[in-house]
């Protein structure tokens, strides 16, 4: 397996309907493939608006089954066409009344390797997610893909260090963090938390944010998506804060072993001393 992996992410503006939103992401993926990318990830609930700015039952219409719903089926075909691994965040309905904020991970041959369901569900102004989503129940899986070991952590999850660590302990080399976060709420944390997680857990992170304003609220999604390496350094430039953008970057997975040998954070962990952290 190659040490250097060319990876991509997309930060996108909402088009107004699911069909054109999916089509736009397909074109970004094809362009990434033309540039040699072998893996790509999309933003939180990529095929819909960020409807969680309001609490209205009409928005359950955005939900679909995973992996047998229309969007994931279409992304499986895209993976086969492009030969890329694809991280696909969608609004999942498991059965009537059971909904999750989910990402499917599709291998380069179109195989659905599994899903991650968002664990931490916010319920604050502009982010009324508990109205729609149950907390995730899949644990923190790491998927053995054609490019290496890939994990997912979704948006609000990023504020909680436990999942980041679980992904590292499970062998993650690259973690995609699809998000929808707005200017003024936690923008000062955006370029702090994911680089800190990359350092603490010594892997690469792809931090993806929406960009622009949408019809269901005042949230101003500020983009600035990026890749960050295990030393906490941005890989290339950070994306624009107002415009849609495709980022394609080379990630040297050899750096993971180098940093882990140098900093030895995993060696010096003390799980025997951490029991109190999870005691009720």
WOGI-V615464 format. One record per backbone hydrogen bond with DSSP energy under -1.0 kcal/mol. CO is the residue of the C=O (numbers start at 1). NH is the residue of the N-H. Records with the same first field share a line. If there is no record, write none. Layout:
CO = NH + NH
This chain:
3 = 253
5 = 251
6 = 38
7 = 249
8 = 41
9 = 247
11 = 245
12 = 211
17 = 21
18 = 22
19 = 23
20 = 24
21 = 25
22 = 26
23 = 27
24 = 28
25 = 29
26 = 30
27 = 31
28 = 32
29 = 33
30 = 34
31 = 35
32 = 37
33 = 36
38 = 85
39 = 8
40 = 87
41 = 10
45 = 48
49 = 51
51 = 54
52 = 128
56 = 59
57 = 60
58 = 61
59 = 62
60 = 63
64 = 93
65 = 69
69 = 73
70 = 74
71 = 75
72 = 76
73 = 77
74 = 78
75 = 79
76 = 80
77 = 81
78 = 82
79 = 83
85 = 40
86 = 106
87 = 42
88 = 104
89 = 46
90 = 102
91 = 64
92 = 100
95 = 98
98 = 94
99 = 134
100 = 92
101 = 118
102 = 90
103 = 116
104 = 88
105 = 113
106 = 86
107 = 110
111 = 107
114 = 105
116 = 103
118 = 136
122 = 130
124 = 127
127 = 124 + 129
129 = 132 + 133
143 = 145 + 150
148 = 145
149 = 173 + 174
150 = 143
151 = 176
154 = 157
155 = 158
156 = 159
157 = 160
161 = 165
162 = 166
163 = 167
164 = 168
165 = 169
166 = 170
167 = 172
168 = 171
173 = 204
174 = 151
175 = 206
176 = 153
177 = 208
178 = 155
181 = 222
182 = 185 + 186
186 = 189
189 = 192 + 193
192 = 196
193 = 197
194 = 198
195 = 199
196 = 200
197 = 201
198 = 202 + 203
204 = 175
205 = 228
206 = 177
207 = 226
208 = 179
210 = 223
212 = 221
214 = 217
220 = 183
221 = 212
225 = 239
226 = 207
227 = 235
228 = 205
229 = 232
233 = 229
240 = 224
245 = 11
247 = 9
249 = 7
251 = 5 + 253
252 = 255
253 = 256
254 = 258
255 = 259
256 = 260
257 = 261
258 = 262
259 = 263
260 = 264
264 = 268
270 = 273
271 = 274
274 = 277
275 = 278
